[in-house]
Amino acid sequence: MVGFANAEVIIYPLSRHVLLYGTRLQTSVAPLNEMLIARLNTLMMLKANEQVFSWKPDFCWLDHFEHYQTDWRLFANDGFALDAS
């Protein structure tokens, strides 16, 4: 689950350069690289109600095969299996 109420993960973008990320369990610091950024962008896109905004038109995300993408027009929710909870 993602969110604030009883969520396992909290992701909150503070600015275009800073993201607050927290879990209930202690985790090690993830290496910051473009794949991590793409993974978090994908998660935000999947959990958005209607729209996602970016200052950069070619922001990165991962498709359902975990391939790095930069064309948002290729994104489709139906390619991902999400937990319904």
PDB file with SEQRES, HELIX, SHEET and CRYST1 records, atoms N, CA, C and O in Angstrom:
SEQRES   1 A   85  MET VAL GLY PHE ALA ASN ALA GLU VAL ILE ILE TYR PRO          
SEQRES   2 A   85  LEU SER ARG HIS VAL LEU LEU TYR GLY THR ARG LEU GLN          
SEQRES   3 A   85  THR SER VAL ALA PRO LEU ASN GLU MET LEU ILE ALA ARG          
SEQRES   4 A   85  LEU ASN THR LEU MET MET LEU LYS ALA ASN GLU GLN VAL          
SEQRES   5 A   85  PHE SER TRP LYS PRO ASP PHE CYS TRP LEU ASP HIS PHE          
SEQRES   6 A   85  GLU HIS TYR GLN THR ASP TRP ARG LEU PHE ALA ASN ASP          
SEQRES   7 A   85  GLY PHE ALA LEU ASP ALA SER                                  
HELIX    1 AA1 GLU A   34  LYS A   47  1                                  14    
HELIX    2 AA2 TRP A   72  LEU A   74  5                                   3    
HELIX    3 AA3 ASN A   77  GLY A   79  5                                   3    
SHEET    1 AA1 2 VAL A   9  PRO A  13  0                                        
SHEET    2 AA1 2 LEU A  19  THR A  23 -1                                        
SHEET    1 AA2 2 TRP A  61  LEU A  62  0                                        
SHEET    2 AA2 2 TYR A  68  GLN A  69 -1                                        
CRYST1    1.000    1.000    1.000  90.00  90.00  90.00 P 1           1          
ATOM      1  N   MET A   1       0.839  -1.188   0.000  1.00  0.00           N  
ATOM      2  CA  MET A   1       0.000   0.000   0.000  1.00  0.00           C  
ATOM      3  C   MET A   1       0.877   1.243   0.000  1.00  0.00           C  
ATOM      4  O   MET A   1       1.936   1.273   0.627  1.00  0.00           O  
ATOM      5  N   VAL A   2       0.427   2.251  -0.702  1.00  0.00           N  
ATOM      6  CA  VAL A   2       1.128   3.521  -0.761  1.00  0.00           C  
ATOM      7  C   VAL A   2       0.193   4.598  -0.242  1.00  0.00           C  
ATOM      8  O   VAL A   2      -0.987   4.611  -0.594  1.00  0.00           O  
ATOM      9  N   GLY A   3       0.692   5.489   0.576  1.00  0.00           N  
ATOM     10  CA  GLY A   3      -0.135   6.571   1.094  1.00  0.00           C  
ATOM     11  C   GLY A   3       0.273   6.945   2.497  1.00  0.00           C  
ATOM     12  O   GLY A   3       1.435   6.781   2.869  1.00  0.00           O  
ATOM     13  N   PHE A   4      -0.665   7.449   3.287  1.00  0.00           N  
ATOM     14  CA  PHE A   4      -0.359   7.858   4.651  1.00  0.00           C  
ATOM     15  C   PHE A   4      -1.041   6.976   5.697  1.00  0.00           C  
ATOM     16  O   PHE A   4      -0.438   6.709   6.737  1.00  0.00           O  
ATOM     17  N   ALA A   5      -2.257   6.518   5.469  1.00  0.00           N  
ATOM     18  CA  ALA A   5      -2.988   5.738   6.458  1.00  0.00           C  
ATOM     19  C   ALA A   5      -2.618   4.263   6.362  1.00  0.00           C  
ATOM     20  O   ALA A   5      -3.014   3.575   5.421  1.00  0.00           O  
ATOM     21  N   ASN A   6      -1.861   3.784   7.336  1.00  0.00           N  
ATOM     22  CA  ASN A   6      -1.475   2.372   7.405  1.00  0.00           C  
ATOM     23  C   ASN A   6      -0.735   1.884   6.165  1.00  0.00           C  
ATOM     24  O   ASN A   6      -0.852   0.715   5.796  1.00  0.00           O  
ATOM     25  N   ALA A   7       0.003   2.741   5.536  1.00  0.00           N  
ATOM     26  CA  ALA A   7       0.724   2.366   4.318  1.00  0.00           C  
ATOM     27  C   ALA A   7       2.058   1.717   4.647  1.00  0.00           C  
ATOM     28  O   ALA A   7       2.663   2.002   5.680  1.00  0.00           O  
ATOM     29  N   GLU A   8       2.501   0.855   3.769  1.00  0.00           N  
ATOM     30  CA  GLU A   8       3.818   0.253   3.907  1.00  0.00           C  
ATOM     31  C   GLU A   8       4.901   1.191   3.380  1.00  0.00           C  
ATOM     32  O   GLU A   8       6.051   1.128   3.814  1.00  0.00           O  
ATOM     33  N   VAL A   9       4.527   2.060   2.444  1.00  0.00           N  
ATOM     34  CA  VAL A   9       5.474   2.995   1.833  1.00  0.00           C  
ATOM     35  C   VAL A   9       4.825   4.368   1.743  1.00  0.00           C  
ATOM     36  O   VAL A   9       3.656   4.492   1.377  1.00  0.00           O  
ATOM     37  N   ILE A  10       5.591   5.393   2.079  1.00  0.00           N  
ATOM     38  CA  ILE A  10       5.146   6.774   1.879  1.00  0.00           C  
ATOM     39  C   ILE A  10       6.124   7.427   0.918  1.00  0.00           C  
ATOM     40  O   ILE A  10       7.333   7.426   1.150  1.00  0.00           O  
ATOM     41  N   ILE A  11       5.594   7.984  -0.158  1.00  0.00           N  
ATOM     42  CA  ILE A  11       6.409   8.699  -1.142  1.00  0.00           C  
ATOM     43  C   ILE A  11       5.782  10.075  -1.309  1.00  0.00           C  
ATOM     44  O   ILE A  11       4.604  10.203  -1.645  1.00  0.00           O  
ATOM     45  N   TYR A  12       6.589  11.099  -1.068  1.00  0.00           N  
ATOM     46  CA  TYR A  12       6.061  12.456  -1.145  1.00  0.00           C  
ATOM     47  C   TYR A  12       7.065  13.362  -1.850  1.00  0.00           C  
ATOM     48  O   TYR A  12       8.108  13.680  -1.278  1.00  0.00           O  
ATOM     49  N   PRO A  13       6.774  13.784  -3.077  1.00  0.00           N  
ATOM     50  CA  PRO A  13       7.680  14.697  -3.768  1.00  0.00           C  
ATOM     51  C   PRO A  13       7.642  16.078  -3.117  1.00  0.00           C  
ATOM     52  O   PRO A  13       6.577  16.685  -3.010  1.00  0.00           O  
ATOM     53  N   LEU A  14       8.788  16.570  -2.687  1.00  0.00           N  
ATOM     54  CA  LEU A  14       8.874  17.886  -2.074  1.00  0.00           C  
ATOM     55  C   LEU A  14       9.172  18.975  -3.106  1.00  0.00           C  
ATOM     56  O   LEU A  14       8.702  20.107  -2.988  1.00  0.00           O  
ATOM     57  N   SER A  15       9.945  18.619  -4.098  1.00  0.00           N  
ATOM     58  CA  SER A  15      10.269  19.529  -5.193  1.00  0.00           C  
ATOM     59  C   SER A  15      10.718  18.684  -6.372  1.00  0.00           C  
ATOM     60  O   SER A  15      10.687  17.455  -6.305  1.00  0.00           O  
ATOM     61  N   ARG A  16      11.134  19.330  -7.443  1.00  0.00           N  
ATOM     62  CA  ARG A  16      11.591  18.541  -8.591  1.00  0.00           C  
ATOM     63  C   ARG A  16      12.939  17.897  -8.335  1.00  0.00           C  
ATOM     64  O   ARG A  16      13.389  17.082  -9.139  1.00  0.00           O  
ATOM     65  N   HIS A  17      13.598  18.242  -7.233  1.00  0.00           N  
ATOM     66  CA  HIS A  17      14.903  17.676  -6.902  1.00  0.00           C  
ATOM     67  C   HIS A  17      14.902  16.831  -5.635  1.00  0.00           C  
ATOM     68  O   HIS A  17      15.878  16.131  -5.367  1.00  0.00           O  
ATOM     69  N   VAL A  18      13.822  16.882  -4.843  1.00  0.00           N  
ATOM     70  CA  VAL A  18      13.810  16.202  -3.550  1.00  0.00           C  
ATOM     71  C   VAL A  18      12.533  15.372  -3.410  1.00  0.00           C  
ATOM     72  O   VAL A  18      11.429  15.838  -3.694  1.00  0.00           O  
ATOM     73  N   LEU A  19      12.720  14.115  -2.960  1.00  0.00           N  
ATOM     74  CA  LEU A  19      11.606  13.202  -2.736  1.00  0.00           C  
ATOM     75  C   LEU A  19      11.751  12.615  -1.338  1.00  0.00           C  
ATOM     76  O   LEU A  19      12.824  12.135  -0.974  1.00  0.00           O  
ATOM     77  N   LEU A  20      10.681  12.649  -0.554  1.00  0.00           N  
ATOM     78  CA  LEU A  20      10.663  12.031   0.763  1.00  0.00           C  
ATOM     79  C   LEU A  20      10.108  10.626   0.605  1.00  0.00           C  
ATOM     80  O   LEU A  20       9.028  10.436   0.045  1.00  0.00           O  
ATOM     81  N   TYR A  21      10.847   9.646   1.097  1.00  0.00           N  
ATOM     82  CA  TYR A  21      10.481   8.241   0.930  1.00  0.00           C  
ATOM     83  C   TYR A  21      10.664   7.562   2.273  1.00  0.00           C  
ATOM     84  O   TYR A  21      11.731   7.672   2.876  1.00  0.00           O  
ATOM     85  N   GLY A  22       9.643   6.858   2.756  1.00  0.00           N  
ATOM     86  CA  GLY A  22       9.752   6.181   4.038  1.00  0.00           C  
ATOM     87  C   GLY A  22       8.998   4.875   4.064  1.00  0.00           C  
ATOM     88  O   GLY A  22       8.010   4.693   3.352  1.00  0.00           O  
ATOM     89  N   THR A  23       9.477   3.965   4.896  1.00  0.00           N  
ATOM     90  CA  THR A  23       8.823   2.666   5.076  1.00  0.00           C  
ATOM     91  C   THR A  23       8.711   2.371   6.564  1.00  0.00           C  
ATOM     92  O   THR A  23       9.355   3.027   7.384  1.00  0.00           O  
ATOM     93  N   ARG A  24       7.908   1.399   6.905  1.00  0.00           N  
ATOM     94  CA  ARG A  24       7.788   0.985   8.307  1.00  0.00           C  
ATOM     95  C   ARG A  24       9.018   0.198   8.757  1.00  0.00           C  
ATOM     96  O   ARG A  24       9.391   0.230   9.929  1.00  0.00           O  
ATOM     97  N   LEU A  25       9.632  -0.497   7.830  1.00  0.00           N  
ATOM     98  CA  LEU A  25      10.783  -1.328   8.142  1.00  0.00           C  
ATOM     99  C   LEU A  25      12.072  -0.568   7.896  1.00  0.00           C  
ATOM    100  O   LEU A  25      12.144   0.294   7.020  1.00  0.00           O  
ATOM    101  N   GLN A  26      13.085  -0.896   8.675  1.00  0.00           N  
ATOM    102  CA  GLN A  26      14.381  -0.276   8.456  1.00  0.00           C  
ATOM    103  C   GLN A  26      14.967  -0.814   7.154  1.00  0.00           C  
ATOM    104  O   GLN A  26      15.010  -2.026   6.940  1.00  0.00           O  
ATOM    105  N   THR A  27      15.412   0.077   6.302  1.00  0.00           N  
ATOM    106  CA  THR A  27      16.011  -0.326   5.028  1.00  0.00           C  
ATOM    107  C   THR A  27      17.350   0.373   4.862  1.00  0.00           C  
ATOM    108  O   THR A  27      17.620   1.392   5.498  1.00  0.00           O  
ATOM    109  N   SER A  28      18.165  -0.179   4.016  1.00  0.00           N  
ATOM    110  CA  SER A  28      19.430   0.477   3.709  1.00  0.00           C  
ATOM    111  C   SER A  28      19.176   1.558   2.660  1.00  0.00           C  
ATOM    112  O   SER A  28      18.164   1.534   1.959  1.00  0.00           O  
ATOM    113  N   VAL A  29      20.077   2.474   2.567  1.00  0.00           N  
ATOM    114  CA  VAL A  29      19.947   3.558   1.600  1.00  0.00           C  
ATOM    115  C   VAL A  29      20.127   2.975   0.199  1.00  0.00           C  
ATOM    116  O   VAL A  29      21.123   2.310  -0.084  1.00  0.00           O  
ATOM    117  N   ALA A  30      19.155   3.230  -0.670  1.00  0.00           N  
ATOM    118  CA  ALA A  30      19.235   2.737  -2.038  1.00  0.00           C  
ATOM    119  C   ALA A  30      20.197   3.608  -2.831  1.00  0.00           C  
ATOM    120  O   ALA A  30      20.228   4.825  -2.652  1.00  0.00           O  
ATOM    121  N   PRO A  31      20.982   2.987  -3.708  1.00  0.00           N  
ATOM    122  CA  PRO A  31      21.880   3.802  -4.535  1.00  0.00           C  
ATOM    123  C   PRO A  31      21.059   4.676  -5.483  1.00  0.00           C  
ATOM    124  O   PRO A  31      20.189   4.183  -6.201  1.00  0.00           O  
ATOM    125  N   LEU A  32      21.341   5.947  -5.475  1.00  0.00           N  
ATOM    126  CA  LEU A  32      20.600   6.876  -6.319  1.00  0.00           C  
ATOM    127  C   LEU A  32      21.124   6.785  -7.750  1.00  0.00           C  
ATOM    128  O   LEU A  32      22.279   7.109  -8.026  1.00  0.00           O  
ATOM    129  N   ASN A  33      20.271   6.348  -8.635  1.00  0.00           N  
ATOM    130  CA  ASN A  33      20.620   6.269 -10.045  1.00  0.00           C  
ATOM    131  C   ASN A  33      19.350   6.478 -10.865  1.00  0.00           C  
ATOM    132  O   ASN A  33      18.260   6.601 -10.306  1.00  0.00           O  
ATOM    133  N   GLU A  34      19.488   6.518 -12.168  1.00  0.00           N  
ATOM    134  CA  GLU A  34      18.327   6.795 -13.015  1.00  0.00           C  
ATOM    135  C   GLU A  34      17.287   5.687 -12.964  1.00  0.00           C  
ATOM    136  O   GLU A  34      16.100   5.960 -13.142  1.00  0.00           O  
ATOM    137  N   MET A  35      17.697   4.446 -12.726  1.00  0.00           N  
ATOM    138  CA  MET A  35      16.722   3.359 -12.636  1.00  0.00           C  
ATOM    139  C   MET A  35      15.850   3.507 -11.396  1.00  0.00           C  
ATOM    140  O   MET A  35      14.650   3.243 -11.459  1.00  0.00           O  
ATOM    141  N   LEU A  36      16.421   3.922 -10.277  1.00  0.00           N  
ATOM    142  CA  LEU A  36      15.621   4.151  -9.069  1.00  0.00           C  
ATOM    143  C   LEU A  36      14.646   5.298  -9.298  1.00  0.00           C  
ATOM    144  O   LEU A  36      13.477   5.205  -8.925  1.00  0.00           O  
ATOM    145  N   ILE A  37      15.118   6.368  -9.905  1.00  0.00           N  
ATOM    146  CA  ILE A  37      14.247   7.503 -10.206  1.00  0.00           C  
ATOM    147  C   ILE A  37      13.125   7.072 -11.145  1.00  0.00           C  
ATOM    148  O   ILE A  37      11.970   7.449 -10.944  1.00  0.00           O  
ATOM    149  N   ALA A  38      13.452   6.291 -12.159  1.00  0.00           N  
ATOM    150  CA  ALA A  38      12.440   5.800 -13.107  1.00  0.00           C  
ATOM    151  C   ALA A  38      11.429   4.911 -12.390  1.00  0.00           C  
ATOM    152  O   ALA A  38      10.233   4.990 -12.671  1.00  0.00           O  
ATOM    153  N   ARG A  39      11.891   4.068 -11.472  1.00  0.00           N  
ATOM    154  CA  ARG A  39      10.998   3.175 -10.721  1.00  0.00           C  
ATOM    155  C   ARG A  39      10.036   3.985  -9.848  1.00  0.00           C  
ATOM    156  O   ARG A  39       8.845   3.680  -9.794  1.00  0.00           O  
ATOM    157  N   LEU A  40      10.540   5.001  -9.173  1.00  0.00           N  
ATOM    158  CA  LEU A  40       9.686   5.837  -8.326  1.00  0.00           C  
ATOM    159  C   LEU A  40       8.722   6.668  -9.171  1.00  0.00           C  
ATOM    160  O   LEU A  40       7.567   6.850  -8.788  1.00  0.00           O  
ATOM    161  N   ASN A  41       9.184   7.170 -10.311  1.00  0.00           N  
ATOM    162  CA  ASN A  41       8.282   7.883 -11.221  1.00  0.00           C  
ATOM    163  C   ASN A  41       7.148   6.974 -11.686  1.00  0.00           C  
ATOM    164  O   ASN A  41       5.994   7.399 -11.760  1.00  0.00           O  
ATOM    165  N   THR A  42       7.477   5.736 -11.995  1.00  0.00           N  
ATOM    166  CA  THR A  42       6.462   4.771 -12.442  1.00  0.00           C  
ATOM    167  C   THR A  42       5.440   4.525 -11.346  1.00  0.00           C  
ATOM    168  O   THR A  42       4.238   4.497 -11.608  1.00  0.00           O  
ATOM    169  N   LEU A  43       5.911   4.347 -10.124  1.00  0.00           N  
ATOM    170  CA  LEU A  43       5.001   4.126  -9.006  1.00  0.00           C  
ATOM    171  C   LEU A  43       4.072   5.321  -8.817  1.00  0.00           C  
ATOM    172  O   LEU A  43       2.875   5.145  -8.588  1.00  0.00           O  
ATOM    173  N   MET A  44       4.605   6.516  -8.911  1.00  0.00           N  
ATOM    174  CA  MET A  44       3.774   7.712  -8.786  1.00  0.00           C  
ATOM    175  C   MET A  44       2.737   7.782  -9.913  1.00  0.00           C  
ATOM    176  O   MET A  44       1.591   8.164  -9.677  1.00  0.00           O  
ATOM    177  N   MET A  45       3.133   7.420 -11.121  1.00  0.00           N  
ATOM    178  CA  MET A  45       2.204   7.439 -12.251  1.00  0.00           C  
ATOM    179  C   MET A  45       1.089   6.412 -12.067  1.00  0.00           C  
ATOM    180  O   MET A  45      -0.069   6.679 -12.388  1.00  0.00           O  
ATOM    181  N   LEU A  46       1.444   5.244 -11.550  1.00  0.00           N  
ATOM    182  CA  LEU A  46       0.446   4.196 -11.359  1.00  0.00           C  
ATOM    183  C   LEU A  46      -0.555   4.550 -10.267  1.00  0.00           C  
ATOM    184  O   LEU A  46      -1.721   4.167 -10.355  1.00  0.00           O  
ATOM    185  N   LYS A  47      -0.126   5.262  -9.255  1.00  0.00           N  
ATOM    186  CA  LYS A  47      -0.992   5.584  -8.122  1.00  0.00           C  
ATOM    187  C   LYS A  47      -1.708   6.925  -8.260  1.00  0.00           C  
ATOM    188  O   LYS A  47      -2.530   7.273  -7.412  1.00  0.00           O  
ATOM    189  N   ALA A  48      -1.409   7.678  -9.311  1.00  0.00           N  
ATOM    190  CA  ALA A  48      -2.051   8.986  -9.500  1.00  0.00           C  
ATOM    191  C   ALA A  48      -3.517   8.807  -9.858  1.00  0.00           C  
ATOM    192  O   ALA A  48      -3.878   7.878 -10.582  1.00  0.00           O  
ATOM    193  N   ASN A  49      -4.362   9.697  -9.350  1.00  0.00           N  
ATOM    194  CA  ASN A  49      -5.790   9.638  -9.673  1.00  0.00           C  
ATOM    195  C   ASN A  49      -6.054   9.996 -11.118  1.00  0.00           C  
ATOM    196  O   ASN A  49      -6.769   9.272 -11.811  1.00  0.00           O  
ATOM    197  N   GLU A  50      -5.495  11.093 -11.585  1.00  0.00           N  
ATOM    198  CA  GLU A  50      -5.777  11.528 -12.948  1.00  0.00           C  
ATOM    199  C   GLU A  50      -4.553  12.002 -13.701  1.00  0.00           C  
ATOM    200  O   GLU A  50      -4.354  11.604 -14.849  1.00  0.00           O  
ATOM    201  N   GLN A  51      -3.720  12.843 -13.092  1.00  0.00           N  
ATOM    202  CA  GLN A  51      -2.631  13.470 -13.826  1.00  0.00           C  
ATOM    203  C   GLN A  51      -1.341  13.453 -13.024  1.00  0.00           C  
ATOM    204  O   GLN A  51      -1.344  13.456 -11.793  1.00  0.00           O  
ATOM    205  N   VAL A  52      -0.248  13.436 -13.757  1.00  0.00           N  
ATOM    206  CA  VAL A  52       1.081  13.590 -13.183  1.00  0.00           C  
ATOM    207  C   VAL A  52       1.745  14.731 -13.936  1.00  0.00           C  
ATOM    208  O   VAL A  52       1.703  14.783 -15.165  1.00  0.00           O  
ATOM    209  N   PHE A  53       2.354  15.639 -13.194  1.00  0.00           N  
ATOM    210  CA  PHE A  53       2.998  16.795 -13.813  1.00  0.00           C  
ATOM    211  C   PHE A  53       4.507  16.684 -13.678  1.00  0.00           C  
ATOM    212  O   PHE A  53       5.015  16.232 -12.651  1.00  0.00           O  
ATOM    213  N   SER A  54       5.213  17.093 -14.704  1.00  0.00           N  
ATOM    214  CA  SER A  54       6.666  17.125 -14.676  1.00  0.00           C  
ATOM    215  C   SER A  54       7.148  18.363 -15.400  1.00  0.00           C  
ATOM    216  O   SER A  54       6.582  18.756 -16.420  1.00  0.00           O  
ATOM    217  N   TRP A  55       8.192  18.974 -14.874  1.00  0.00           N  
ATOM    218  CA  TRP A  55       8.783  20.134 -15.532  1.00  0.00           C  
ATOM    219  C   TRP A  55       9.562  19.699 -16.760  1.00  0.00           C  
ATOM    220  O   TRP A  55       9.888  20.518 -17.618  1.00  0.00           O  
ATOM    221  N   LYS A  56       9.860  18.407 -16.845  1.00  0.00           N  
ATOM    222  CA  LYS A  56      10.665  17.860 -17.928  1.00  0.00           C  
ATOM    223  C   LYS A  56       9.780  16.963 -18.793  1.00  0.00           C  
ATOM    224  O   LYS A  56       9.259  15.973 -18.279  1.00  0.00           O  
ATOM    225  N   PRO A  57       9.584  17.257 -20.073  1.00  0.00           N  
ATOM    226  CA  PRO A  57       8.668  16.463 -20.897  1.00  0.00           C  
ATOM    227  C   PRO A  57       9.131  15.031 -21.141  1.00  0.00           C  
ATOM    228  O   PRO A  57       8.306  14.169 -21.445  1.00  0.00           O  
ATOM    229  N   ASP A  58      10.413  14.757 -21.016  1.00  0.00           N  
ATOM    230  CA  ASP A  58      10.909  13.399 -21.255  1.00  0.00           C  
ATOM    231  C   ASP A  58      11.383  12.739 -19.960  1.00  0.00           C  
ATOM    232  O   ASP A  58      12.448  12.123 -19.923  1.00  0.00           O  
ATOM    233  N   PHE A  59      10.572  12.874 -18.884  1.00  0.00           N  
ATOM    234  CA  PHE A  59      10.949  12.262 -17.614  1.00  0.00           C  
ATOM    235  C   PHE A  59      10.972  10.740 -17.764  1.00  0.00           C  
ATOM    236  O   PHE A  59      10.285  10.177 -18.617  1.00  0.00           O  
ATOM    237  N   CYS A  60      11.764  10.094 -16.930  1.00  0.00           N  
ATOM    238  CA  CYS A  60      11.975   8.648 -17.076  1.00  0.00           C  
ATOM    239  C   CYS A  60      10.974   7.843 -16.254  1.00  0.00           C  
ATOM    240  O   CYS A  60      10.500   8.287 -15.208  1.00  0.00           O  
ATOM    241  N   TRP A  61      10.667   6.656 -16.751  1.00  0.00           N  
ATOM    242  CA  TRP A  61       9.792   5.703 -16.074  1.00  0.00           C  
ATOM    243  C   TRP A  61      10.109   4.318 -16.620  1.00  0.00           C  
ATOM    244  O   TRP A  61      10.822   4.197 -17.616  1.00  0.00           O  
ATOM    245  N   LEU A  62       9.589   3.267 -15.981  1.00  0.00           N  
ATOM    246  CA  LEU A  62       9.828   1.892 -16.419  1.00  0.00           C  
ATOM    247  C   LEU A  62       8.527   1.284 -16.923  1.00  0.00           C  
ATOM    248  O   LEU A  62       7.486   1.423 -16.282  1.00  0.00           O  
ATOM    249  N   ASP A  63       8.580   0.618 -18.058  1.00  0.00           N  
ATOM    250  CA  ASP A  63       7.384  -0.060 -18.547  1.00  0.00           C  
ATOM    251  C   ASP A  63       7.203  -1.381 -17.797  1.00  0.00           C  
ATOM    252  O   ASP A  63       7.998  -1.702 -16.914  1.00  0.00           O  
ATOM    253  N   HIS A  64       6.175  -2.141 -18.138  1.00  0.00           N  
ATOM    254  CA  HIS A  64       5.877  -3.373 -17.393  1.00  0.00           C  
ATOM    255  C   HIS A  64       6.923  -4.467 -17.600  1.00  0.00           C  
ATOM    256  O   HIS A  64       6.884  -5.489 -16.916  1.00  0.00           O  
ATOM    257  N   PHE A  65       7.853  -4.269 -18.529  1.00  0.00           N  
ATOM    258  CA  PHE A  65       8.982  -5.185 -18.705  1.00  0.00           C  
ATOM    259  C   PHE A  65      10.244  -4.665 -18.007  1.00  0.00           C  
ATOM    260  O   PHE A  65      11.323  -5.236 -18.163  1.00  0.00           O  
ATOM    261  N   GLU A  66      10.100  -3.569 -17.228  1.00  0.00           N  
ATOM    262  CA  GLU A  66      11.213  -2.906 -16.541  1.00  0.00           C  
ATOM    263  C   GLU A  66      12.196  -2.278 -17.524  1.00  0.00           C  
ATOM    264  O   GLU A  66      13.381  -2.149 -17.217  1.00  0.00           O  
ATOM    265  N   HIS A  67      11.715  -1.889 -18.696  1.00  0.00           N  
ATOM    266  CA  HIS A  67      12.544  -1.175 -19.667  1.00  0.00           C  
ATOM    267  C   HIS A  67      12.437   0.323 -19.406  1.00  0.00           C  
ATOM    268  O   HIS A  67      11.347   0.843 -19.168  1.00  0.00           O  
ATOM    269  N   TYR A  68      13.551   0.998 -19.449  1.00  0.00           N  
ATOM    270  CA  TYR A  68      13.643   2.435 -19.224  1.00  0.00           C  
ATOM    271  C   TYR A  68      12.965   3.172 -20.375  1.00  0.00           C  
ATOM    272  O   TYR A  68      13.285   2.927 -21.538  1.00  0.00           O  
ATOM    273  N   GLN A  69      12.042   4.061 -20.068  1.00  0.00           N  
ATOM    274  CA  GLN A  69      11.308   4.813 -21.084  1.00  0.00           C  
ATOM    275  C   GLN A  69      11.379   6.305 -20.772  1.00  0.00           C  
ATOM    276  O   GLN A  69      11.543   6.695 -19.616  1.00  0.00           O  
ATOM    277  N   THR A  70      11.255   7.137 -21.804  1.00  0.00           N  
ATOM    278  CA  THR A  70      11.189   8.585 -21.593  1.00  0.00           C  
ATOM    279  C   THR A  70      10.037   9.223 -22.357  1.00  0.00           C  
ATOM    280  O   THR A  70       9.873  10.443 -22.309  1.00  0.00           O  
ATOM    281  N   ASP A  71       9.245   8.436 -23.052  1.00  0.00           N  
ATOM    282  CA  ASP A  71       8.093   8.976 -23.787  1.00  0.00           C  
ATOM    283  C   ASP A  71       6.828   8.649 -23.001  1.00  0.00           C  
ATOM    284  O   ASP A  71       6.364   7.509 -23.022  1.00  0.00           O  
ATOM    285  N   TRP A  72       6.267   9.637 -22.310  1.00  0.00           N  
ATOM    286  CA  TRP A  72       5.089   9.418 -21.467  1.00  0.00           C  
ATOM    287  C   TRP A  72       3.889   8.944 -22.260  1.00  0.00           C  
ATOM    288  O   TRP A  72       2.978   8.345 -21.688  1.00  0.00           O  
ATOM    289  N   ARG A  73       3.859   9.193 -23.566  1.00  0.00           N  
ATOM    290  CA  ARG A  73       2.714   8.766 -24.384  1.00  0.00           C  
ATOM    291  C   ARG A  73       2.615   7.246 -24.491  1.00  0.00           C  
ATOM    292  O   ARG A  73       1.566   6.722 -24.863  1.00  0.00           O  
ATOM    293  N   LEU A  74       3.693   6.536 -24.171  1.00  0.00           N  
ATOM    294  CA  LEU A  74       3.686   5.075 -24.220  1.00  0.00           C  
ATOM    295  C   LEU A  74       3.135   4.440 -22.944  1.00  0.00           C  
ATOM    296  O   LEU A  74       2.886   3.236 -22.906  1.00  0.00           O  
ATOM    297  N   PHE A  75       2.947   5.243 -21.908  1.00  0.00           N  
ATOM    298  CA  PHE A  75       2.505   4.713 -20.616  1.00  0.00           C  
ATOM    299  C   PHE A  75       1.048   4.263 -20.672  1.00  0.00           C  
ATOM    300  O   PHE A  75       0.186   4.968 -21.197  1.00  0.00           O  
ATOM    301  N   ALA A  76       0.790   3.073 -20.118  1.00  0.00           N  
ATOM    302  CA  ALA A  76      -0.577   2.550 -20.011  1.00  0.00           C  
ATOM    303  C   ALA A  76      -0.695   1.757 -18.716  1.00  0.00           C  
ATOM    304  O   ALA A  76       0.078   0.828 -18.485  1.00  0.00           O  
ATOM    305  N   ASN A  77      -1.658   2.118 -17.870  1.00  0.00           N  
ATOM    306  CA  ASN A  77      -1.865   1.414 -16.593  1.00  0.00           C  
ATOM    307  C   ASN A  77      -2.156  -0.063 -16.766  1.00  0.00           C  
ATOM    308  O   ASN A  77      -1.745  -0.871 -15.933  1.00  0.00           O  
ATOM    309  N   ASP A  78      -2.850  -0.432 -17.819  1.00  0.00           N  
ATOM    310  CA  ASP A  78      -3.299  -1.822 -17.972  1.00  0.00           C  
ATOM    311  C   ASP A  78      -2.168  -2.814 -18.185  1.00  0.00           C  
ATOM    312  O   ASP A  78      -2.411  -4.020 -18.151  1.00  0.00           O  
ATOM    313  N   GLY A  79      -0.944  -2.356 -18.401  1.00  0.00           N  
ATOM    314  CA  GLY A  79       0.185  -3.259 -18.566  1.00  0.00           C  
ATOM    315  C   GLY A  79       0.791  -3.709 -17.258  1.00  0.00           C  
ATOM    316  O   GLY A  79       1.690  -4.550 -17.255  1.00  0.00           O  
ATOM    317  N   PHE A  80       0.315  -3.165 -16.130  1.00  0.00           N  
ATOM    318  CA  PHE A  80       0.894  -3.457 -14.822  1.00  0.00           C  
ATOM    319  C   PHE A  80      -0.097  -4.230 -13.970  1.00  0.00           C  
ATOM    320  O   PHE A  80      -1.300  -3.969 -13.997  1.00  0.00           O  
ATOM    321  N   ALA A  81       0.428  -5.187 -13.213  1.00  0.00           N  
ATOM    322  CA  ALA A  81      -0.388  -5.923 -12.245  1.00  0.00           C  
ATOM    323  C   ALA A  81      -0.201  -5.253 -10.890  1.00  0.00           C  
ATOM    324  O   ALA A  81       0.890  -5.294 -10.320  1.00  0.00           O  
ATOM    325  N   LEU A  82      -1.258  -4.638 -10.373  1.00  0.00           N  
ATOM    326  CA  LEU A  82      -1.194  -3.968  -9.074  1.00  0.00           C  
ATOM    327  C   LEU A  82      -2.042  -4.706  -8.053  1.00  0.00           C  
ATOM    328  O   LEU A  82      -3.070  -5.297  -8.383  1.00  0.00           O  
ATOM    329  N   ASP A  83      -1.594  -4.659  -6.813  1.00  0.00           N  
ATOM    330  CA  ASP A  83      -2.368  -5.200  -5.708  1.00  0.00           C  
ATOM    331  C   ASP A  83      -3.616  -4.338  -5.541  1.00  0.00           C  
ATOM    332  O   ASP A  83      -3.508  -3.113  -5.473  1.00  0.00           O  
ATOM    333  N   ALA A  84      -4.787  -4.947  -5.474  1.00  0.00           N  
ATOM    334  CA  ALA A  84      -6.051  -4.210  -5.401  1.00  0.00           C  
ATOM    335  C   ALA A  84      -6.318  -3.612  -4.017  1.00  0.00           C  
ATOM    336  O   ALA A  84      -7.280  -2.861  -3.856  1.00  0.00           O  
ATOM    337  N   SER A  85      -5.490  -3.927  -3.016  1.00  0.00           N  
ATOM    338  CA  SER A  85      -5.756  -3.424  -1.668  1.00  0.00           C  
ATOM    339  C   SER A  85      -5.446  -1.970  -1.504  1.00  0.00           C  
ATOM    340  O   SER A  85      -5.625  -1.419  -0.417  1.00  0.00           O  
TER     341      SER A  85                                                      
END                                                                             
